[in-house]
Amino acid sequence: MMARIRVDGSDVVFDCPGCGGQHRLNIDPTFRPCWSFNGDTGRPTLSPSINAFAELGPERRTWRCHSFVREGRIQFLHDCTHSLVGQTVDLPEVPA
């Protein structure tokens, strides 16, 4: 099975098909915030949810990518501001 998430030291990294960026999450419990990771790079599960957001431009428009990663799939929650809001899709494979 191909990897869908990359372990980089005490972080896990994956490409997000919703916002088009990368999410980098700490999995070292001595630092906060910290996510739990099941150790399976092909069918990763992370907890808690990933809530990435920013206020953009002079009008301070909020951009948000809020999701759960479970068994290699990413579930985008209904407060996302991108086109995959409310959908669940496979995480893309990590390039070799």
trRosetta pair geometry for C-beta under 8 A, 3 or more apart (Angstrom, degrees):
i j d omega theta_ij theta_ji phi_ij phi_ji
1 42 3.6 63 118 -149 123 150
1 43 7.2 -20 152 -30 157 88
2 42 6.5 123 75 -120 33 93
2 93 4.3 -1 128 -138 136 125
2 94 7.1 -172 162 40 93 72
3 6 6.6 79 144 -78 135 64
3 41 4.1 -21 -132 141 96 117
3 42 6.0 -82 -101 -75 40 61
3 93 6.8 99 75 -160 50 74
3 94 4.4 -28 98 31 101 122
4 14 6.6 22 144 -129 70 122
4 41 6.7 164 39 161 59 62
4 42 6.2 87 2 -147 94 30
4 43 7.5 66 26 -78 129 26
4 44 6.1 -139 79 9 103 105
4 72 5.2 107 29 -140 160 87
4 90 7.4 -112 -122 170 142 84
4 91 4.0 98 176 92 122 120
4 92 6.9 148 -143 84 83 31
4 93 5.8 -68 -93 -106 66 44
4 94 6.4 177 -121 -21 13 86
5 12 5.3 7 169 -177 119 111
5 13 7.0 150 -167 71 70 40
5 14 4.6 -47 -111 -73 77 111
5 41 5.2 -138 64 -145 80 69
5 44 4.3 21 4 -28 144 156
5 69 7.8 85 -74 173 136 152
5 91 6.8 -2 -54 141 83 159
5 94 6.9 -110 9 -48 6 123
6 12 7.0 150 77 -160 43 59
6 13 4.8 -26 65 62 97 94
6 14 7.0 160 16 -77 74 56
6 41 7.2 54 -90 -144 30 121
6 94 5.2 127 -55 -125 99 150
7 11 7.5 154 -159 87 50 47
7 12 5.7 -33 -100 -101 61 72
7 13 7.9 168 -92 17 14 78
7 27 7.9 -54 -132 31 95 144
7 41 6.8 -95 -20 -87 97 116
8 11 4.8 -22 70 71 91 98
8 12 7.4 145 21 -108 77 20
8 13 5.4 24 1 -8 125 120
8 24 7.5 -46 53 -138 130 105
10 26 6.0 12 130 -149 98 75
10 27 6.0 -155 178 57 64 71
10 28 3.7 -11 -164 -35 131 119
10 31 7.2 88 135 28 145 131
11 24 5.1 3 -179 -175 136 91
11 25 6.3 143 -156 71 78 36
11 26 5.8 -46 -97 -93 75 45
11 27 6.7 143 -119 7 21 86
12 24 7.5 171 83 -150 40 48
12 25 5.3 -16 57 60 87 93
12 27 5.7 62 -16 -32 100 126
12 35 7.4 -86 34 77 118 126
12 37 5.5 145 -36 -101 147 148
12 44 7.1 149 -175 -152 148 150
12 46 6.9 -152 74 -91 148 126
13 22 5.7 5 -171 179 98 118
13 23 7.1 171 -147 85 51 48
13 24 4.9 -8 -100 -102 88 77
13 25 7.8 175 -78 19 42 67
14 22 6.9 167 85 -152 29 73
14 23 5.8 -9 58 54 79 91
14 44 7.5 -149 -64 54 142 152
14 69 7.4 116 39 -108 159 151
14 91 5.7 -41 -173 -161 137 130
14 92 7.9 148 -179 53 91 78
14 94 7.6 -92 -122 -75 69 98
15 21 7.8 -159 -147 118 59 25
15 22 5.7 -46 -98 -98 52 74
15 91 7.6 129 65 -174 72 86
15 92 5.1 -37 78 57 118 122
15 94 7.7 155 1 -100 105 62
16 19 5.0 16 106 42 130 87
16 20 6.9 -43 86 7 84 15
16 21 5.7 5 43 64 112 60
16 22 6.8 164 1 -112 88 20
16 23 5.4 75 -47 -19 119 103
16 65 6.3 60 161 173 154 150
16 67 7.6 168 -138 18 115 152
16 74 7.1 170 -135 -164 75 170
17 20 7.5 27 -156 -77 26 48
17 74 7.1 159 34 54 97 139
17 84 6.5 88 109 -50 90 160
17 89 5.9 -75 69 93 144 142
17 91 7.6 -171 -9 -135 108 42
17 92 5.9 129 -59 -30 106 107
18 65 5.3 142 103 -139 123 109
18 67 6.8 174 5 -54 153 138
18 74 7.1 -126 -20 123 114 135
18 76 5.2 140 -95 -94 145 134
18 80 6.2 -68 -179 -160 138 146
18 82 4.8 127 170 78 82 141
18 83 7.6 -170 -149 57 65 62
18 84 4.2 -109 -110 50 87 129
18 85 7.9 103 -148 -56 119 48
19 52 6.9 -83 -8 84 167 132
19 63 7.7 100 -131 162 117 111
19 65 4.0 -61 -42 -73 130 146
19 82 5.4 -148 -85 -43 58 154
20 82 7.9 -176 -8 -137 89 148
21 52 7.9 -133 71 135 132 162
21 65 7.8 -163 42 5 108 164
23 50 5.6 27 -164 -174 153 151
23 52 6.4 -129 -108 -43 104 140
23 65 7.8 -137 -73 108 119 131
25 35 4.6 0 161 15 130 138
25 37 7.9 147 97 -65 119 115
25 46 6.5 72 82 -156 163 144
25 50 6.6 -91 -76 -105 132 113
26 31 5.3 -91 178 92 149 116
26 32 7.8 159 84 -151 146 8
26 33 6.5 141 50 87 117 57
26 34 5.3 -75 106 -106 101 61
26 35 6.8 130 74 15 54 81
27 34 6.6 94 -136 -163 22 83
27 35 5.8 -52 -93 71 71 78
27 36 7.3 87 -141 -132 89 19
27 37 4.7 -30 -122 0 139 124
28 31 5.1 45 87 23 103 102
28 34 6.5 -109 74 -119 42 115
29 34 5.2 107 -110 173 47 165
31 34 6.2 132 83 -71 63 103
35 46 4.9 8 165 -171 133 101
35 47 6.3 151 -164 71 81 34
35 48 6.9 -120 -119 29 82 51
35 50 7.6 -5 -91 -78 146 87
36 46 6.9 156 78 -155 54 48
36 47 4.8 -10 51 57 102 92
37 44 6.6 -31 -156 -157 90 103
37 45 7.4 150 -150 80 43 54
37 46 5.7 -9 -97 -102 71 77
38 43 7.9 -43 84 102 136 78
38 44 6.4 165 46 -151 98 51
38 45 4.4 49 -12 48 129 96
38 46 7.9 -111 -2 -64 82 42
40 43 4.8 -21 129 62 132 74
40 44 5.7 -171 84 -84 73 47
40 45 7.3 38 48 7 109 80
40 72 7.9 -72 117 -54 111 94
41 44 6.2 7 -129 -60 27 104
41 94 7.6 -42 171 4 113 137
42 72 6.4 -22 141 -88 52 129
43 71 4.8 -14 180 -162 103 58
43 72 4.0 -64 -126 -32 55 112
44 69 5.8 -6 107 146 99 124
44 71 7.8 177 72 -113 29 9
44 72 6.1 102 30 -79 59 54
44 91 7.2 -5 43 16 107 160
45 69 6.3 175 -137 113 34 78
45 70 5.1 30 -120 -130 93 49
45 71 5.8 16 -68 -45 101 49
46 50 6.9 31 105 -44 135 107
46 68 7.7 -173 73 -167 80 56
46 69 4.3 39 28 60 102 115
47 68 7.8 14 -100 -146 67 94
49 66 6.3 27 157 -176 127 81
49 67 6.4 171 -162 88 89 28
49 68 5.1 -61 -107 -77 82 73
49 77 7.1 17 -153 -30 143 137
50 65 7.4 -20 116 116 100 89
50 66 7.1 -180 91 -145 57 40
50 67 5.3 -11 56 61 97 81
50 68 7.6 160 14 -90 79 27
50 69 7.0 37 -7 -15 121 101
51 64 7.3 -21 -167 -161 75 99
51 65 7.9 165 -152 87 32 52
51 66 4.7 14 -115 -115 74 90
52 64 7.1 151 88 -155 54 49
52 65 4.6 -4 62 59 103 97
52 66 7.4 -162 32 -71 57 51
53 62 6.2 -1 -173 -172 114 95
53 63 6.3 168 -151 88 61 56
53 64 4.2 -6 -103 -103 104 77
53 65 7.3 -175 -72 25 59 58
53 66 7.6 5 -54 -57 104 93
54 62 7.5 164 86 -149 36 53
54 63 5.1 -4 58 54 83 103
55 60 4.5 -8 179 -161 120 75
55 61 6.9 145 -160 67 62 32
55 62 5.6 -33 -99 -91 69 63
55 63 7.7 176 -93 16 19 76
56 60 7.5 129 57 -146 32 24
56 61 5.1 -37 63 66 87 88
56 62 7.7 150 14 -101 81 13
56 63 5.4 45 -14 -16 124 115
57 60 6.9 -122 79 -41 68 23
57 61 5.6 22 45 18 115 101
62 81 6.9 168 110 -46 74 151
63 81 5.4 -127 -142 63 49 140
64 79 5.8 -43 114 133 147 89
64 80 5.8 -143 104 -127 86 38
64 81 5.0 99 41 -6 75 101
65 76 7.5 -65 -159 -131 70 101
65 80 5.7 37 -122 -130 43 99
65 81 7.7 -80 -60 37 56 76
65 82 6.3 15 -94 1 90 125
66 76 7.2 97 76 -161 58 62
66 77 4.4 -53 106 47 103 119
66 79 5.2 18 32 72 146 98
66 80 5.5 -144 35 -69 78 75
67 74 5.1 10 174 -178 142 95
67 75 5.9 154 -159 77 81 49
67 76 5.0 -39 -95 -99 102 51
67 77 6.2 -159 -88 -7 40 84
67 80 7.3 38 -57 -73 86 126
68 74 7.3 165 82 -154 44 52
68 75 4.6 -4 55 54 93 107
68 77 7.4 85 -11 -51 85 100
69 72 7.9 28 -178 -91 88 8
69 73 7.3 168 -152 83 55 38
69 74 5.3 -23 -99 -100 74 74
69 75 7.8 -169 -79 18 26 74
69 91 6.8 34 -138 -62 109 130
70 73 6.0 -25 71 62 70 86
70 75 6.6 7 20 -7 109 115
72 90 6.3 -7 141 -146 93 79
72 91 5.7 -119 -174 25 58 106
73 88 5.5 38 159 174 122 98
73 89 6.6 177 -156 93 84 24
73 90 5.6 -58 -104 -99 74 43
73 91 6.7 -152 -107 -18 20 78
74 88 7.0 -179 88 -149 40 59
74 89 6.0 -17 57 63 86 73
74 90 7.8 51 14 152 80 11
74 91 5.4 97 -26 -74 105 81
75 87 7.9 -152 -144 109 50 36
75 88 4.4 -14 -103 -102 75 97
76 80 4.9 -22 178 -20 108 155
76 82 7.6 -95 -153 66 147 99
76 84 4.7 123 -2 119 162 95
76 85 5.7 -120 131 -118 123 27
76 86 6.3 -31 93 12 94 20
76 87 5.5 21 40 54 114 65
76 88 7.2 -163 17 -79 69 45
76 89 7.8 15 -11 12 106 95
77 80 6.1 134 68 -27 61 92
77 85 7.7 -36 95 -151 36 70
77 86 7.6 15 172 -79 19 44
78 85 6.2 71 -135 177 40 99
78 86 5.3 44 -94 -78 74 88
79 85 7.9 -160 62 -138 13 110
80 84 6.8 -39 118 79 157 71
80 85 4.1 -165 71 -99 104 82
80 86 7.6 -139 38 -18 113 56
81 85 7.3 53 -71 -69 9 124
82 85 6.4 158 69 -42 53 83
84 87 4.7 -94 -171 49 76 120
84 89 6.5 -69 -151 -2 133 130
